[in-house]
Amino acid sequence: MGSDESLVQQYLTPSNIFGAFLTYIVISLVADFFFSPKYPTSIPWVGHGKSLFGTLRNTFAGFTQSKSWMQDGYDLYSKHGKAFVFPSMLGATAQTMIPRSQMSWMLDQPDHVLSTSAAHYEVLHGDYSFVSKTCLKDPYHEHVVHKNLARNLNAVIPDLDDEVSRDVDELLGTDTETWKKIDPLEGMMMRIIPKITNRVLVGEPLCRNKDYLDNMLGFTMDVIRGFLLFTITPQILHPIVGPIHGLAAKYHYWRTSQYSLPLIKQRLSDIGKKDAGDPEFKNWKEPNDYVTWSIRTSIAEGRRDELNPSMIALRILPLNFASIHTTALTGSATLLDIFSSSPDVVQSLREEALRVYTAHGRKWTKTGLSSMYRIDSAIRESQRISAFSLSFIQRKVMVKEGIVSPEGVHLAYGTIVAAPWIPLAGDEQFYETPEVYDAFRYSRERERYEGLSAEDKAKEDVLKFRQTGLVTTNDRHLPFGHGRHACPGRFFVAHELKMMIGHLLIHYDIKPLKERPQPMWVGRNQVPAKADLEIRRLKVE
């Protein structure tokens, strides 16, 4: 026994452990270098280049230098209509960055050539993170949302209005004397947005069930943790690490399904009886939520596989992830940007919110929300200056023989292409003082236009003003994507955030921040800033 212990002590030294770890990293990188998709060698690479030694250097330097690499690539190549390759980092694959001048070509390609769902499947690690591979390989839930949400948005706004006021007041309270400190991301957005999201997905009362929400949020955090885990784990180890990591997602799905499955089975039964002419269901009105939309769409399109209760329950998971995570990041960043601006900005936003809210009978309406140009602008400006990703609009090359871009670059099968965002969002060619958060950057001209006479309005280019809206995507506004695969839930997100911010401005006083807390960039993504807002109920409303 003593000799065994001495052997362990002899070989299990810090230097040996470090050497083994370094050897493992090198072997993994070599394997990734030879077996990953071959990215173009005819175009420039940022970082430390495309060689095996460069790949090793990129792996470590990329954690702190990715943002500057993206800026270099944009300045040197994208602005001149040239593509460039953004290097890989351990588990994160390389990406070919397409310049804005070629974006229309990229978006025009059919899905069997450049696929959005395949890119999302790879980037979000669909093999392990979403319980079933079907969830992302065949994103039928996105189709259901795209077909139903916009047309039903006006009808669900009263429900959203009720949920926002109820949830915000429950969290922040009605104390007009004592200031309450709260983290706008973890303490506010991540606690309120799940309830609002599930009001539309599964309806009352499940949208407020604590155990259901805790586990749905747990699943969302599983995906985020997985994204970070797979980024720092060499691809050769993903088949080992992935199934272990996926156990947490399966557990949280099982917990949420204890609540969602009974609701879905009952809904299927009720709709079946209604359609069969059961007299007891003559006056029954089906709830206007995702569960109903999914059932009705599946029946209409003959997708019997999508009428399986377990499949409907499963598809609620990625919808929660997409709705909660990105909306929470955007909402918390917007609050930090607004309340670190001058008091005049806050006062102007509060005036608009109160004016619109009062004009529409002290309730939120689609017309009223659409006329809140300042708050709309403040959110869009935050998406520009406080973005959480270096690039957007990922596509994956699906053609075995690859494709050729307009500049003659051959993109091999399996290549991920994307569009730079952070450098574009800070380009002086498109934005005056791009380093400044200007809450009304997009609303000034729109408000000027709305103040004109009908005769003068006829002389203006109204399309130009509509292009500056939060939900209007174009090649200079990419946070919601662009083209036919732009986020189908962006109209819901816009209304949700406007209601929340409007409610806060009307009913609560928030202390201004001395300065904007700065986030940290790790690799290709932003780690949100840690900060507290001090809030109390306004005495006079």
TIVEXLO-372426 format. One record per residue (C-alpha): residue in one letter; x, y, z negated. Coordinates in steps of 0.05 Angstrom, whole numbers, padded with zeros to 5 digits, always signed. Example, Ala and Ser with C-alpha at 12.3 -4.5 7.8 and 13.67 -1.06 7.14 Angstrom:
# TIVEXLO-372426
A+00246-00090-00156;S+00273-00021-00143;
//
This chain:
# TIVEXLO-372426
M+00000+00000+00000;G+00057+00047-00018;S+00091+00036+00049;D+00026+00051+00086;E+00017+00116+00048;S+00089+00137+00063;L+00078+00123+00137;V+00016+00167+00137;Q+00054+00222+00102;Q+00112+00214+00150;Y+00071+00221+00214;L+00011+00262+00192;T+00050+00327+00187;P+00026+00396+00209;S+00076+00396+00267;N+00053+00327+00291;I-00021+00347+00286;F-00008+00411+00325;G+00032+00372+00377;A-00024+00321+00385;F-00075+00376+00392;L-00033+00413+00444;T-00022+00348+00482;Y-00097+00335+00482;I-00110+00405+00508;V-00059+00398+00564;I-00084+00330+00586;S-00156+00355+00585;L-00138+00416+00627;V-00099+00374+00676;A-00160+00328+00684;D-00206+00388+00693;F-00158+00419+00743;F-00158+00358+00788;F-00231+00335+00781;S-00271+00401+00777;P-00301+00431+00840;K-00248+00462+00885;Y-00255+00537+00885;P-00231+00577+00946;T-00156+00588+00950;S-00165+00638+01007;I-00192+00692+00961;P-00160+00724+00899;W-00166+00698+00829;V-00166+00743+00768;G-00131+00725+00703;H-00067+00684+00709;G-00083+00653+00775;K-00103+00584+00801;S-00042+00542+00787;L-00040+00488+00734;F+00003+00532+00689;G-00044+00591+00703;T-00103+00548+00683;L-00069+00534+00616;R-00056+00608+00604;N-00127+00626+00625;T-00156+00578+00574;F-00126+00616+00515;A-00123+00686+00543;G-00194+00683+00568;F-00224+00687+00498;T-00199+00759+00491;Q-00186+00782+00562;S-00246+00759+00602;K-00280+00827+00601;S-00218+00862+00628;W-00209+00808+00681;M-00280+00819+00705;Q-00268+00894+00709;D-00204+00883+00749;G-00239+00837+00798;Y-00295+00886+00807;D-00249+00946+00818;L-00201+00910+00864;Y-00248+00865+00904;S-00323+00872+00892;K-00325+00947+00906;H-00292+00932+00972;G-00341+00878+00993;K-00295+00820+00974;A-00309+00759+00931;F-00261+00735+00876;V-00256+00675+00830;F-00265+00683+00755;P-00223+00627+00722;S-00247+00569+00679;M-00237+00564+00604;L-00235+00494+00574;G-00309+00474+00580;A-00332+00535+00620;T-00325+00524+00695;A-00295+00576+00742;Q-00344+00620+00781;T-00339+00655+00848;M-00362+00727+00840;I-00403+00752+00899;P-00398+00827+00914;R-00461+00870+00914;S-00455+00877+00990;Q-00467+00802+00998;M-00521+00794+00945;S-00578+00794+00994;W-00545+00737+01031;M-00538+00698+00966;L-00610+00710+00946;D-00637+00691+01015;Q-00607+00621+01013;P-00659+00566+01002;D-00657+00526+00938;H-00628+00464+00972;V-00568+00507+00991;L-00558+00552+00931;S-00597+00528+00870;T-00616+00569+00809;S-00642+00510+00769;A-00579+00469+00782;A-00535+00528+00760;H-00576+00537+00696;Y-00573+00462+00684;E-00497+00465+00686;V-00487+00530+00648;L-00536+00509+00593;H-00512+00437+00592;G-00578+00406+00610;D-00551+00335+00601;Y-00551+00345+00526;S-00584+00409+00501;F-00657+00403+00522;V-00677+00333+00497;S-00695+00309+00567;K-00656+00322+00632;T-00723+00333+00667;C-00734+00397+00628;L-00683+00437+00669;K-00676+00393+00731;D-00749+00404+00747;P-00767+00470+00712;Y-00842+00463+00722;H-00854+00507+00661;E-00823+00566+00699;H-00871+00553+00757;V-00930+00553+00708;V-00908+00619+00678;H-00894+00650+00746;K-00964+00630+00770;N-01004+00649+00708;L-00971+00700+00662;A-00974+00763+00704;R-01047+00751+00724;N-01067+00739+00651;L-01023+00792+00619;N-01079+00844+00613;A-01123+00793+00578;V-01070+00773+00527;I-01049+00844+00508;P-01101+00849+00452;D-01072+00785+00422;L-01002+00813+00427;D-01024+00879+00396;D-01054+00841+00338;E-00993+00797+00329;V-00942+00853+00333;S-00976+00897+00281;R-00990+00838+00235;D-00919+00810+00239;V-00881+00876+00234;D-00922+00900+00175;E-00916+00833+00140;L-00840+00835+00147;L-00827+00909+00132;G-00883+00922+00083;T-00921+00986+00067;D-00877+01017+00014;T-00869+01091+00030;E-00818+01104-00024;T-00764+01050-00022;W-00717+01041+00036;K-00709+00969+00059;K-00644+00945+00091;I-00652+00896+00147;D-00609+00866+00202;P-00645+00883+00268;L-00626+00817+00300;E-00627+00762+00248;G-00672+00798+00198;M-00723+00828+00245;M-00723+00805+00318;M-00709+00731+00305;R-00765+00730+00254;I-00818+00768+00292;I-00808+00748+00365;P-00819+00673+00354;K-00889+00689+00327;I-00907+00735+00385;T-00879+00686+00436;N-00918+00627+00408;R-00982+00668+00404;V-00980+00665+00480;L-00953+00594+00484;V-00995+00556+00434;G-01042+00608+00404;E-01069+00616+00334;P-01059+00591+00280;L-00999+00549+00302;C-00960+00611+00323;R-00953+00629+00249;N-00939+00560+00221;K-00873+00567+00183;D-00849+00496+00192;Y-00865+00496+00266;L-00830+00564+00276;D-00770+00545+00234;N-00758+00483+00276;M-00771+00519+00342;L-00720+00571+00321;G-00675+00514+00300;F-00679+00486+00371;T-00662+00555+00400;M-00601+00559+00356;D-00582+00488+00376;V-00578+00511+00448;I-00536+00572+00430;R-00489+00531+00387;G-00483+00481+00443;F-00466+00535+00493;L-00409+00558+00448;L-00388+00487+00431;F-00384+00464+00504;T-00347+00527+00523;I-00289+00510+00476;T-00292+00435+00489;P-00255+00408+00550;Q-00303+00380+00602;I-00272+00311+00598;L-00299+00306+00526;H-00370+00330+00541;P-00398+00259+00550;I-00373+00244+00479;V-00390+00309+00444;G-00455+00321+00482;P-00498+00263+00457;I-00478+00277+00385;H-00495+00351+00392;G-00561+00333+00426;L-00586+00297+00364;A-00602+00363+00331;A-00646+00385+00390;K-00682+00318+00390;Y-00695+00325+00315;H-00723+00395+00322;Y-00766+00374+00381;W-00794+00316+00339;R-00810+00365+00282;T-00845+00415+00328;S-00883+00360+00365;Q-00916+00340+00300;Y-00955+00405+00307;S-00958+00416+00383;L-00978+00346+00405;P-01045+00344+00366;L-01062+00413+00395;I-01044+00391+00466;K-01083+00325+00461;Q-01144+00362+00435;R-01139+00414+00491;L-01134+00360+00544;S-01195+00326+00515;D-01235+00391+00511;I-01218+00412+00582;G-01236+00343+00607;K-01304+00346+00573;K-01316+00416+00599;D-01300+00395+00670;A-01343+00333+00664;G-01403+00376+00647;D-01410+00356+00574;P-01469+00398+00548;E-01433+00409+00481;F-01378+00446+00519;K-01424+00489+00563;N-01407+00553+00525;W-01337+00531+00504;K-01284+00581+00526;E-01215+00552+00536;P-01159+00589+00500;N-01117+00634+00545;D-01048+00608+00530;Y-00991+00568+00562;V-01020+00501+00542;T-01084+00516+00581;W-01045+00546+00639;S-01001+00484+00643;I-01060+00436+00643;R-01099+00476+00694;T-01040+00484+00741;S-01021+00411+00736;I-01093+00389+00752;A-01097+00437+00811;E-01031+00414+00839;G-01039+00340+00826;R-00980+00336+00779;R-01006+00280+00735;D-00937+00272+00705;E-00943+00342+00676;L-01009+00323+00641;N-00971+00278+00594;P-00978+00311+00525;S-00905+00297+00508;M-00882+00331+00572;I-00924+00394+00557;A-00896+00395+00485;L-00826+00386+00512;R-00832+00444+00561;I-00851+00491+00505;L-00779+00485+00480;P-00741+00519+00538;L-00795+00572+00541;N-00782+00588+00468;F-00707+00589+00479;A-00713+00637+00539;S-00764+00682+00505;I-00733+00686+00436;H-00658+00690+00448;T-00652+00741+00503;T-00710+00784+00479;A-00682+00786+00408;L-00614+00807+00434;T-00644+00862+00478;G-00691+00886+00424;S-00639+00891+00369;A-00589+00925+00415;T-00641+00976+00436;L-00657+00993+00364;L-00583+01003+00349;D-00574+01046+00411;I-00636+01089+00396;F-00621+01101+00322;S-00548+01118+00334;S-00571+01171+00384;S-00588+01243+00365;P-00652+01256+00324;D-00682+01290+00386;V-00682+01223+00422;V-00719+01188+00365;Q-00769+01246+00360;S-00783+01245+00435;L-00794+01170+00435;R-00839+01176+00374;E-00880+01231+00407;E-00891+01188+00469;A-00911+01127+00429;L-00960+01164+00385;R-00990+01203+00444;V-01002+01140+00485;Y-01027+01099+00426;T-01076+01154+00406;A-01101+01166+00476;H-01120+01093+00483;G-01161+01088+00419;R-01102+01071+00373;K-01089+01006+00408;W-01040+00982+00461;T-01066+00972+00531;K-01034+00953+00597;T-01046+01023+00625;G-01018+01056+00563;L-00956+01012+00560;S-00942+01024+00634;S-00943+01099+00621;M-00890+01096+00566;Y-00834+01118+00612;R-00786+01141+00557;I-00787+01076+00517;D-00784+01037+00582;S-00722+01077+00600;A-00691+01068+00531;I-00696+00992+00536;R-00669+00990+00607;E-00610+01036+00588;S-00594+00989+00531;Q-00594+00930+00579;R-00543+00969+00619;I-00495+00993+00565;S-00504+00937+00514;A-00509+00876+00559;F-00492+00809+00528;S-00462+00774+00590;L-00407+00793+00639;S-00447+00766+00699;F-00517+00746+00720;I-00553+00710+00777;Q-00517+00643+00776;R-00527+00596+00835;K-00497+00527+00849;V-00476+00503+00918;M-00517+00441+00934;V-00496+00426+01005;K-00446+00368+01007;E-00404+00401+01061;G-00407+00468+01026;I-00427+00535+01056;V-00392+00595+01086;S-00403+00666+01059;P-00411+00728+01103;E-00337+00744+01094;G-00318+00674+01119;V-00302+00642+01051;H-00318+00568+01046;L-00354+00552+00981;A-00348+00478+00964;Y-00403+00433+00938;G-00412+00444+00863;T-00385+00515+00863;I-00420+00564+00817;V-00430+00633+00847;A-00452+00694+00807;A-00456+00770+00808;P-00413+00815+00763;W-00456+00857+00716;I-00415+00893+00663;P-00370+00930+00713;L-00428+00947+00758;A-00467+00974+00698;G-00409+01021+00682;D-00394+01043+00753;E-00389+01119+00760;Q-00411+01112+00832;F-00481+01096+00807;Y-00485+01126+00738;E-00465+01195+00713;T-00426+01188+00647;P-00436+01112+00647;E-00401+01105+00579;V-00457+01145+00545;Y-00523+01115+00522;D-00573+01162+00555;A-00642+01139+00532;F-00679+01179+00585;R-00633+01164+00643;Y-00690+01131+00682;S-00750+01170+00655;R-00732+01243+00670;E-00747+01240+00744;R-00808+01197+00733;E-00838+01246+00683;R-00822+01303+00730;Y-00858+01267+00786;E-00919+01252+00742;G-00924+01326+00726;L-00930+01347+00800;S-00993+01364+00836;A-01023+01313+00884;E-00998+01355+00942;D-00927+01357+00916;K-00928+01283+00898;A-00943+01267+00971;K-00876+01297+00989;E-00837+01253+00941;D-00809+01183+00952;V-00851+01146+00901;L-00814+01080+00914;K-00750+01113+00886;F-00784+01125+00819;R-00813+01055+00815;Q-00744+01026+00826;T-00722+01054+00759;G-00773+01015+00717;L-00751+00963+00666;V-00783+00904+00702;T-00763+00926+00772;T-00703+00885+00793;N-00653+00906+00847;D-00580+00898+00863;R-00562+00949+00809;H-00607+00922+00755;L-00593+00848+00742;P-00610+00831+00669;F-00675+00798+00692;G-00642+00768+00753;H-00663+00789+00823;G-00699+00759+00882;R-00751+00704+00882;H-00721+00673+00819;A-00723+00736+00778;C-00747+00723+00707;P-00823+00709+00712;G-00832+00730+00639;R-00802+00799+00645;F-00869+00834+00645;F-00888+00800+00580;V-00820+00817+00550;A-00827+00891+00570;H-00896+00897+00538;E-00874+00859+00476;L-00813+00904+00464;K-00852+00968+00479;M-00905+00948+00429;M-00854+00931+00375;I-00813+00994+00385;G-00876+01036+00391;H-00904+01007+00327;L-00839+01020+00290;L-00836+01092+00313;I-00908+01107+00296;H-00912+01073+00228;Y-00841+01071+00201;D-00784+01118+00185;I-00714+01092+00202;K-00650+01125+00178;P-00604+01146+00235;L-00538+01109+00241;K-00474+01150+00236;E-00446+01112+00296;R-00465+01053+00340;P-00437+00988+00310;Q-00393+00956+00363;P-00401+00884+00385;M-00344+00837+00401;W-00332+00800+00466;V-00311+00727+00462;G-00298+00698+00530;R-00355+00715+00578;N-00406+00733+00525;Q-00418+00786+00473;V-00423+00771+00399;P-00475+00821+00372;A-00453+00873+00323;K-00470+00862+00250;A-00509+00921+00223;D-00566+00941+00177;L-00623+00990+00190;E-00655+01025+00131;I-00731+01027+00140;R-00792+01049+00101;R-00865+01061+00117;L-00882+01132+00139;K-00926+01169+00090;V-00966+01205+00144;E-00987+01168+00207;
//
